[in-house]
């Protein structure tokens, strides 16, 4: 019988990290987890508190001996002001590349053990705004529109340089993940809370800015397929749920009214000027074929599950 492989999830207390932990707990792996501020309840796992923005992981790698590392860490753009843009580079570029180099050092230093993969989760915002084509593919160049996306793009570039030495490094480009447990500073929870409190919703631009919305469980299933079968340097995980900001607001309003949670005929909107109304979109068709994976959850189905979760959380307070 083969020994169980060990998977180390970095940033396991975050939205995707927590959901990935839950999904992998039913698979045949030993799990190890890191967290920083939000403590984890995982009695059957190795759990480490670590500030990955400044601390090296080499000693933990040597102790845990992970076969696969999944990096779910990163600084959320909604928590910073423009004057703090330098922190994106500290967290999303420097810390990520340091982790990758620690993994390479660990891989090269141990005998009779061949670590398999370092999987880094990133964002499709690295490609920038799209207008005239179906979506950026896995070979597309980056054109980030802000410091957050640029810090992620720079980390990807440095990690892909490591691929030239040993193909153990994989970047996973994800779209907007949503579902139960996501942070309250994200669009869906914000709109939900504004609507049930009959408050104005601030919209930057004309509301046509479009994102692709992927239900978090679908993303986790794709990551697990990469964990098991991925052997390329970059994969795209995307649904076909392309919805504008206005479309998201209308969909949430319709669901809340159908559930008789609210009675208003329309949302109160507060329009704010913006320089542009970007559209972010990637083509995941190649990755879908390579991984035998696709995102199956429709936007409305995933939205309904998310609203039920938010409703339960509100009732429990």
Secondary structure, 3 states (H helix, E strand, C coil): CCCCEEEEEECCCCHHHHHHHHHHCCCCEEEEEEECCCCCCCCCCEEEECCCCCCCCHHHHHHHCCCEEEECCCCCHHHCCHHHCHHHHHHHHHHHHHHHHHHHHHHHHCCCCCCCEEEEEEEHHHHCCCCCCCCECCCCCCCCCCHHHHHHHHHHHHHHHHHCCCCCEEEEEECEEECCCCCCCCHHHHHHHHHHCCCCEEEECCCCCEEEEEEHHHHHHHHHHHHHHCCCCEEEECCCCEEEHHHHHHHHHHHHHHCCCCCCCCCCEEEECCCCCCECCECCHHHHHHHCCCCCCCHHHHHHHHHHHHHHHHHHC
